[in-house]
Amino acid sequence: MKLKLGIPKGSLENATIDLFRRAGFRITTSSRSYFPDIDDPEIECMLIRAQEMARYVEDGVLDAGLTGRDWVEECEATVVTVADLIYAKQSFGKVRWVLAVPEASNFQTVKDLEGKVIATELVGATKRYLARHQVNAKVEFSWGATEVKPPELADAIVEVTETGSSLRANKLRIIDTVLESNTQLIANVDAWKDEWKRRKLEDMRMLLEGAMNALGKVGLMLNVHRECLNAVLAVLPALKKPTISNLSEEDWLAVNTIIDESTVRNIVPLLKKAGAQGIVEYPLNKIVM
């Protein structure tokens, strides 16, 4: 038996493959094939655009796949959310679909777009958003380069953003958030009911979440004389309490902990001053809670 898994082709492809690598799976792609190799004989991968993933998972063409919550909502697919994986192509956070208008326009709220034209790739969700606000506007599907359409081709756009930099570069300002999204591991309803496939997906979730937990973290090992231990511990901000063990030399201890990578350059000099020796920093692939 094999688990048929969809890998998102396009902007999320590299981030997804890197996350799987951290989780312990090696996925190898080829420009000439839509069927990547994976070093797990129980998994069969297929590259699918994120926009189409939920539909293929719902229909059972795929047992599971990774896609954005936005595209699950867009096609109103009935699938099981196995895991929320908060990562995207540039950062490991959420993305927003925002309603944006030209900087020079008089539009201040969605109500001001009554009878106007809105361009977006997220047509269904945008129409439902307008309906919630009781606004009648024409929603046109955009095939790309959506940011350049206002004001000549559209009065406003609904576009995805992580930082807002592209919108600002095109002289657009955000007036509302239509929805927030993040990457999800989703499963077909029947596949989730299958004991073997469910166990496989639950193991995958554990490993992927472990890889997510390790992002931005590093391990730190050091030796310290017992009399300096309290001073060293006062410097360390630990994920949980540090592990402390005895060394073969009496009165010397080994301390092992996990810290944010961004704080290492500030903490290591303080540890040295507090009496730490043999300080070793090492990378982490997974932290399984």
C-alpha positions in Angstrom: 0.0 0.0 0.0 1.2 3.5 -0.8 0.1 7.0 0.4 -0.4 9.3 -2.6 0.9 12.7 -1.5 0.6 16.0 -3.3 3.5 18.4 -3.2 2.6 22.0 -4.1 4.3 23.0 -7.4 5.4 26.6 -7.7 6.1 29.2 -5.0 5.8 26.8 -2.1 7.7 23.9 -3.7 11.2 24.6 -2.5 10.1 25.6 1.1 8.0 22.4 1.2 10.8 20.1 0.0 13.2 21.8 2.5 10.7 21.2 5.4 10.4 17.5 4.4 14.2 17.3 4.4 14.3 18.7 7.9 11.6 16.1 8.9 13.8 13.3 7.5 12.4 12.8 4.0 14.5 13.4 0.9 12.4 14.5 -2.0 14.1 14.8 -5.4 12.4 16.7 -8.3 13.1 16.8 -12.0 12.2 19.6 -14.4 10.8 16.9 -16.8 8.7 15.0 -14.3 5.7 15.7 -12.1 6.4 12.7 -10.0 9.3 13.5 -7.5 11.3 10.7 -6.0 11.0 10.3 -2.2 13.2 8.0 0.0 10.1 6.4 1.6 8.8 3.4 -0.4 5.4 3.8 1.2 4.8 7.3 -0.2 4.2 8.3 -3.8 4.6 12.0 -4.6 3.0 14.1 -7.3 3.5 17.8 -8.0 0.2 19.7 -8.1 -0.5 23.4 -8.1 -1.6 24.6 -4.7 -4.7 26.1 -6.2 -5.9 22.7 -7.4 -4.6 20.5 -4.5 -7.8 20.6 -2.3 -10.0 19.5 -5.2 -7.8 16.5 -6.0 -7.6 15.5 -2.4 -11.4 15.8 -2.0 -12.0 13.7 -5.0 -9.5 11.0 -3.9 -7.0 11.3 -6.7 -4.6 12.1 -3.9 -4.7 10.7 -0.3 -3.2 13.9 1.1 -1.4 17.0 0.0 0.0 20.3 1.2 -1.7 23.6 0.2 -2.9 26.8 1.6 -6.0 27.2 3.7 -7.0 29.9 1.2 -7.3 27.4 -1.6 -9.3 25.0 0.5 -11.7 27.8 1.3 -11.7 29.0 -2.3 -13.1 25.7 -3.7 -15.0 24.9 -0.4 -13.4 21.4 -0.4 -14.5 18.8 2.2 -11.1 17.6 3.5 -9.5 16.7 6.8 -7.0 19.2 8.2 -4.2 17.0 9.5 -1.8 19.8 10.4 -1.3 23.6 10.2 2.2 24.2 9.0 2.9 27.9 9.4 5.3 28.6 6.6 5.3 30.3 3.2 7.7 31.0 0.3 9.6 33.9 2.0 8.9 33.4 5.7 7.6 30.9 8.1 4.5 32.9 9.0 1.0 33.4 7.8 0.0 35.2 4.6 -2.9 37.6 4.1 -5.2 38.1 1.2 -5.9 41.8 1.3 -8.2 44.3 -0.4 -5.9 47.0 -1.8 -6.7 50.2 -3.7 -4.5 52.9 -5.4 -2.8 55.2 -3.0 -4.3 58.2 -4.7 -7.9 57.0 -4.6 -10.6 58.1 -2.3 -11.6 54.5 -1.3 -11.3 54.0 2.4 -13.5 50.9 3.2 -15.0 48.0 1.3 -18.3 49.9 1.3 -16.7 52.5 -1.1 -16.3 49.8 -3.8 -20.1 49.4 -4.4 -20.5 48.9 -8.2 -16.7 48.9 -8.8 -14.4 46.2 -10.4 -12.1 44.0 -8.2 -9.5 41.8 -9.8 -8.2 38.7 -8.0 -7.2 35.1 -8.4 -9.3 34.3 -5.3 -12.7 34.9 -6.9 -15.0 32.7 -4.7 -13.6 33.8 -1.4 -13.7 37.5 -2.5 -17.4 37.2 -3.5 -18.3 35.7 -0.2 -16.3 38.4 1.6 -18.3 41.1 -0.4 -21.6 39.3 0.4 -20.8 39.4 4.2 -20.3 43.2 3.9 -23.4 43.6 1.6 -21.4 45.1 -1.2 -22.2 44.5 -4.8 -19.1 44.7 -7.0 -17.8 43.0 -10.1 -15.1 40.4 -9.3 -12.9 39.5 -12.2 -10.5 36.6 -12.3 -6.9 37.8 -12.7 -4.4 35.6 -14.5 -1.4 37.3 -12.9 0.3 40.6 -12.4 -2.7 41.7 -10.4 -0.9 44.6 -8.7 -0.5 46.5 -11.9 -4.2 46.5 -12.9 -5.5 49.4 -10.8 -6.6 52.0 -11.7 -6.9 51.4 -15.4 -8.1 47.7 -15.5 -9.7 47.5 -12.0 -10.7 49.8 -9.2 -9.2 47.5 -6.5 -7.6 44.1 -6.1 -7.6 41.2 -3.6 -4.1 39.9 -3.5 -1.9 37.7 -1.3 0.9 39.3 0.6 3.5 38.4 3.2 5.2 41.8 3.8 3.2 44.2 1.7 6.3 45.4 -0.1 5.1 44.5 -3.6 1.8 46.4 -3.0 3.7 49.5 -1.8 6.0 49.3 -4.8 3.0 49.4 -7.1 1.5 52.4 -5.2 -1.3 50.4 -3.6 -2.5 50.7 0.0 -4.4 48.0 2.0 -7.8 48.8 3.3 -8.9 45.4 4.7 -7.9 41.8 5.2 -10.1 39.4 3.3 -8.6 36.2 5.0 -5.5 34.9 6.6 -3.9 31.7 5.3 -1.1 29.3 6.1 0.0 26.0 4.6 -1.9 22.9 5.7 -1.4 19.2 5.4 -4.9 18.0 4.3 -6.3 14.5 3.8 -9.1 12.8 1.9 -11.9 11.9 4.2 -11.9 8.2 3.2 -8.1 8.0 3.4 -8.2 9.5 6.9 -10.6 6.7 7.9 -8.1 4.0 6.6 -6.1 2.8 9.6 -2.8 2.4 7.8 -3.0 5.8 5.9 -4.1 7.6 9.0 -1.1 6.2 11.0 1.2 7.2 8.2 -0.2 10.7 8.1 0.0 11.1 11.9 3.6 10.0 11.9 4.3 12.5 9.0 2.5 15.3 11.0 4.7 14.6 14.1 7.9 14.8 12.0 6.8 17.9 10.1 5.7 19.7 13.2 9.0 18.7 14.8 10.9 20.3 11.9 8.7 23.4 12.3 9.5 23.6 16.0 13.2 23.6 15.2 13.2 26.5 12.8 15.2 29.3 14.2 16.5 27.2 17.1 20.0 25.9 17.9 21.4 23.6 20.5 24.0 24.7 22.9 26.4 22.6 24.9 28.9 23.8 27.5 30.9 22.8 30.5 30.9 24.7 33.8 32.4 24.4 37.2 29.8 23.7 39.8 30.4 27.0 41.6 29.6 28.9 38.4 26.5 27.0 37.5 23.9 29.5 38.9 25.6 32.4 37.0 25.5 30.4 33.8 21.9 29.3 34.2 20.9 33.0 34.8 22.1 33.8 31.3 20.3 30.9 29.5 16.7 31.4 28.2 15.8 27.7 27.7 13.0 26.1 25.7 12.5 24.1 29.0 14.9 23.7 31.8 18.5 22.9 30.6 19.8 19.4 31.0 22.6 19.2 33.5 24.8 16.2 33.9 28.0 15.3 35.8 31.3 15.0 34.0 34.0 12.5 34.9 36.0 15.3 36.5 34.6 16.1 39.9 32.9 19.5 40.4 32.5 20.0 36.6 29.1 19.8 34.9 27.8 19.6 31.3 24.8 21.8 30.4 22.7 21.2 27.3 19.9 23.5 26.1 18.0 24.9 23.2 17.9 28.6 22.4 16.8 31.0 19.6 19.5 31.2 16.9 19.1 35.0 16.9 20.2 35.3 20.5 23.4 33.2 20.2 25.8 36.1 19.4 24.6 37.9 22.5 24.5 35.0 24.9 27.8 33.2 24.1 30.0 36.2 25.4 27.9 36.4 28.5 28.2 32.6 29.1 32.0 32.9 28.8 32.1 35.7 31.3 29.9 33.6 33.7 32.4 30.8 33.7 31.3 28.5 30.8 33.9 26.6 28.9 33.9 24.3 25.8 30.8 26.1 24.3 29.5 24.3 21.3 26.6 25.5 19.1 24.9 22.9 16.8 22.0 23.0 14.3 18.7 21.3 14.9 16.4 19.5 12.4 13.6 18.5 14.7 12.2 19.2 18.1 9.4 16.7 18.9 7.4 17.9 21.8 
